[in-house]
Amino acid sequence: MNITDVGHLVSDGDHGDDKMTKALRREGMDINLENMLKIADVYAEAFKNDLHELNILTPHHIPKASDHIPEDIEIIKKLEEKGFTYATSDGVYFDTKKMPDYGKLGGLNLDEETESRIGINSQKKFHADFALWKFDDTNGWDSPWGHGFPGWHIECSGMSMKYLGETIDIHTGGYDNKSIHHNNEIAQSECSTGKTFVNYWLHGEFLNLNGAKLSKSTGGNITLKTLTEKGFSAMALRYLYLQSVYRSQTDFS
């Protein structure tokens, strides 16, 4: 289970704020890599505590994206050697047109730019192309292409391959990751290794609050701490979740 403490954008595309940057602004902290990692640790520890309260088994590995930059760079190097990348003024991108079956997970319609949910960048060859490395002169890490950060898709492949190998049996994630993030994971992983990345995908449907997705981005976030302070037990919440199949939406009230 990954801790994405850097490079994780709010949207599935290459535009919008980084989630850690938003957190720093909310806390009134200076935006730099040191503070970004510091605030990520705060949320990571809270998350681990919630896992314990909910009686969820702790994964054998909980790697941080910030500790696996070399793995990301190695994958990008392989993709570059095989001709799957190109550079723009703001980063290094994956050329989706070079992969004939890009978007094969969930039948992504690449003719519809709105479906790609990736912002318009005039320097990209195709609207679905995605960032492997983003340039940043002030923060981040050195790379063969310039100082900056890994794209958040490549981080998942880098950590997955290190701990689970080039092909894994089951990959889980939210249903909203299916069309963009997971297709991008497949693309960069399979084009770098030449092997099947995942045998089975398991996508969890949304937990809704009053019919809207329950998440920080929609402003409808309820934490476990919020509920326990109201007198509910963590086990009651777990029981509520277990009453629905993972691929069915649940409405919280």
C-alpha positions as CSV (number, residue, x, y, z in Angstrom):
1,M,0.0,0.0,0.0
2,N,1.6,3.3,-1.2
3,I,1.9,6.6,0.7
4,T,2.0,9.2,-2.1
5,D,3.7,12.0,-0.3
6,V,4.8,14.0,-3.3
7,G,3.6,14.6,-6.9
8,H,0.0,13.6,-6.3
9,L,-2.2,16.0,-8.2
10,V,-5.8,16.7,-7.3
11,S,-7.0,15.8,-10.8
12,D,-6.1,12.7,-12.8
13,G,-4.5,14.9,-15.4
14,D,-1.3,17.0,-15.3
15,H,-3.0,20.2,-14.2
16,G,-4.3,21.5,-10.9
17,D,-2.7,21.7,-7.5
18,D,-0.6,19.1,-5.8
19,K,-2.5,17.6,-2.8
20,M,0.5,18.3,-0.5
21,T,0.8,21.9,-1.8
22,K,-2.9,22.4,-1.0
23,A,-2.3,21.0,2.5
24,L,0.6,23.3,3.1
25,R,-1.5,26.3,2.1
26,R,-4.3,25.2,4.4
27,E,-1.9,24.9,7.3
28,G,-0.1,28.3,6.5
29,M,3.3,26.6,6.0
30,D,5.9,27.5,3.4
31,I,5.7,25.5,0.2
32,N,8.9,23.5,0.1
33,L,9.9,19.8,-0.1
34,E,10.8,19.6,3.6
35,N,7.4,20.8,4.7
36,M,5.7,18.7,2.1
37,L,7.2,15.5,3.5
38,K,6.6,16.7,7.1
39,I,2.9,17.2,6.6
40,A,2.6,14.0,4.7
41,D,4.0,12.1,7.7
42,V,1.2,13.7,9.9
43,Y,-1.5,12.3,7.6
44,A,0.2,9.0,7.1
45,E,0.4,8.4,10.9
46,A,-3.3,9.4,11.3
47,F,-4.1,6.9,8.5
48,K,-2.1,4.1,10.1
49,N,-3.9,4.8,13.4
50,D,-7.3,4.5,11.6
51,L,-6.3,1.2,10.1
52,H,-5.6,-0.1,13.6
53,E,-8.9,1.2,15.0
54,L,-10.8,-0.5,12.2
55,N,-9.0,-3.8,12.8
56,I,-7.5,-3.8,9.3
57,L,-4.4,-5.9,8.8
58,T,-1.3,-3.7,8.2
59,P,0.4,-4.3,4.9
60,H,3.9,-5.8,4.9
61,H,5.1,-2.8,3.0
62,I,3.9,0.8,3.2
63,P,6.4,2.6,0.9
64,K,6.6,6.3,0.5
65,A,6.8,7.8,-3.0
66,S,9.6,10.2,-1.8
67,D,11.9,7.3,-0.9
68,H,11.6,5.7,-4.4
69,I,12.6,8.4,-6.8
70,P,15.5,6.3,-8.3
71,E,13.0,3.5,-9.2
72,D,10.8,6.1,-11.0
73,I,13.8,7.4,-12.9
74,E,14.9,3.9,-14.0
75,I,11.4,3.2,-15.5
76,I,11.4,6.5,-17.4
77,K,14.9,5.8,-18.7
78,K,13.7,2.4,-20.1
79,L,10.7,4.2,-21.7
80,E,13.0,6.8,-23.2
81,E,15.3,4.1,-24.7
82,K,12.3,2.4,-26.3
83,G,11.0,5.6,-27.8
84,F,7.9,6.1,-25.7
85,T,8.7,9.6,-24.3
86,Y,9.2,13.2,-25.4
87,A,10.0,16.4,-23.6
88,T,8.1,19.7,-23.4
89,S,9.0,22.9,-21.5
90,D,7.4,21.7,-18.3
91,G,8.3,18.0,-18.3
92,V,8.8,14.6,-19.9
93,Y,5.6,12.9,-21.2
94,F,4.5,9.4,-22.3
95,D,3.5,9.3,-25.9
96,T,0.2,7.3,-25.8
97,K,0.0,7.0,-29.6
98,K,3.0,4.7,-29.4
99,M,1.0,2.2,-27.5
100,P,-1.7,0.6,-29.8
101,D,-3.9,-0.6,-26.9
102,Y,-3.6,2.4,-24.6
103,G,-6.8,2.8,-22.6
104,K,-7.7,-0.9,-22.8
105,L,-8.9,-0.9,-19.1
106,G,-12.5,0.1,-19.0
107,G,-12.9,1.0,-22.7
108,L,-11.5,4.6,-22.4
109,N,-12.8,6.6,-25.4
110,L,-9.8,8.6,-26.6
111,D,-11.8,10.4,-29.2
112,E,-13.5,12.3,-26.4
113,E,-11.1,14.9,-24.9
114,T,-13.6,15.6,-22.1
115,E,-13.4,11.9,-21.1
116,S,-9.7,12.0,-20.7
117,R,-10.0,14.7,-18.0
118,I,-6.5,15.8,-18.9
119,G,-6.1,19.5,-19.3
120,I,-5.2,21.1,-22.6
121,N,-1.4,21.6,-23.0
122,S,-0.5,22.9,-26.4
123,Q,2.9,21.3,-26.3
124,K,1.5,17.8,-25.8
125,K,1.3,15.7,-28.9
126,F,-2.1,14.2,-27.8
127,H,-4.5,15.2,-25.1
128,A,-4.2,11.8,-23.3
129,D,-0.4,12.0,-23.1
130,F,0.7,12.1,-19.4
131,A,3.6,13.4,-17.4
132,L,6.4,11.1,-16.3
133,W,8.6,13.9,-14.8
134,K,7.6,17.5,-14.1
135,F,10.3,20.2,-14.0
136,D,10.7,22.4,-10.9
137,D,13.8,24.5,-10.4
138,T,13.1,25.2,-6.7
139,N,12.0,21.9,-5.2
140,G,12.3,18.2,-5.9
141,W,15.2,15.9,-7.1
142,D,17.8,15.8,-9.8
143,S,17.2,13.6,-12.8
144,P,18.7,13.1,-16.3
145,W,16.0,15.4,-17.7
146,G,16.2,18.2,-15.1
147,H,15.4,19.1,-11.5
148,G,11.8,18.3,-10.4
149,F,9.3,15.7,-9.4
150,P,8.0,12.4,-10.8
151,G,4.5,12.3,-12.3
152,W,2.2,10.7,-9.8
153,H,1.3,7.8,-12.1
154,I,5.0,6.7,-12.4
155,E,5.4,6.6,-8.6
156,C,2.8,3.8,-8.3
157,S,4.6,1.7,-10.9
158,G,8.0,2.3,-9.3
159,M,6.9,1.2,-5.9
160,S,4.8,-1.7,-7.1
161,M,7.6,-3.2,-9.2
162,K,10.1,-2.9,-6.3
163,Y,8.1,-4.8,-3.8
164,L,5.8,-7.1,-6.0
165,G,7.7,-7.6,-9.2
166,E,6.9,-6.7,-12.8
167,T,3.6,-8.6,-12.9
168,I,1.1,-8.6,-10.0
169,D,-2.0,-10.6,-9.4
170,I,-4.4,-8.1,-7.9
171,H,-4.4,-4.3,-8.1
172,T,-7.0,-2.4,-6.0
173,G,-8.1,1.2,-6.1
174,G,-11.0,3.6,-6.3
175,Y,-13.4,3.4,-9.3
176,D,-12.4,6.9,-10.2
177,N,-8.8,5.8,-10.8
178,K,-9.9,3.2,-13.5
179,S,-10.0,5.3,-16.6
180,I,-7.0,7.5,-16.3
181,H,-4.6,6.6,-13.5
182,H,-4.7,2.9,-13.9
183,N,-4.6,3.0,-17.7
184,N,-1.5,5.2,-17.3
185,E,0.0,2.7,-14.8
186,I,-0.5,-0.1,-17.3
187,A,1.0,1.9,-20.2
188,Q,4.2,2.9,-18.5
189,S,4.7,-0.5,-16.8
190,E,4.0,-2.7,-19.7
191,C,5.9,-0.6,-22.2
192,S,9.0,-0.5,-20.0
193,T,9.0,-4.3,-19.2
194,G,7.1,-5.9,-22.1
195,K,5.1,-7.9,-19.6
196,T,1.5,-7.9,-18.3
197,F,1.3,-5.5,-15.4
198,V,-1.8,-6.7,-13.6
199,N,-3.8,-9.9,-13.9
200,Y,-7.0,-8.7,-12.0
201,W,-8.3,-5.2,-11.2
202,L,-10.5,-4.6,-8.2
203,H,-12.1,-1.2,-8.2
204,G,-14.0,0.0,-5.1
205,E,-17.1,2.2,-5.7
206,F,-17.7,5.5,-4.1
207,L,-18.8,6.1,-0.5
208,N,-21.3,8.9,-0.8
209,L,-22.6,11.6,1.5
210,N,-26.1,12.9,0.5
211,G,-25.5,11.5,-3.0
212,A,-22.1,13.1,-3.5
213,K,-18.7,11.4,-3.4
214,L,-17.3,11.5,0.1
215,S,-13.8,13.0,-0.3
216,K,-11.6,16.0,0.6
217,S,-11.9,17.3,-2.9
218,T,-15.7,17.6,-2.6
219,G,-15.6,19.2,0.8
220,G,-17.6,16.3,2.3
221,N,-14.9,14.6,4.3
222,I,-15.8,12.8,7.5
223,T,-12.9,11.2,9.5
224,L,-13.0,8.3,11.8
225,K,-12.0,10.7,14.6
226,T,-15.1,12.8,13.8
227,L,-17.4,9.7,14.2
228,T,-15.7,8.4,17.4
229,E,-16.1,11.8,19.0
230,K,-19.8,11.6,18.3
231,G,-19.9,8.3,20.2
232,F,-19.8,5.8,17.3
233,S,-17.3,2.9,17.4
234,A,-14.9,2.1,14.6
235,M,-16.3,-1.4,14.5
236,A,-19.8,0.0,13.8
237,L,-18.3,1.8,10.8
238,R,-16.6,-1.3,9.6
239,Y,-19.8,-3.3,9.9
240,L,-21.6,-0.6,7.8
241,Y,-19.0,-0.9,5.0
242,L,-19.2,-4.7,5.0
243,Q,-22.9,-4.6,4.3
244,S,-22.3,-3.6,0.7
245,V,-20.3,-5.3,-2.1
246,Y,-17.1,-3.4,-2.9
247,R,-18.3,-2.5,-6.4
248,S,-21.6,-1.0,-5.2
249,Q,-22.0,2.6,-4.0
250,T,-22.8,3.2,-0.4
251,D,-24.6,6.2,1.0
252,F,-23.4,7.3,4.4
253,S,-25.8,9.0,6.8
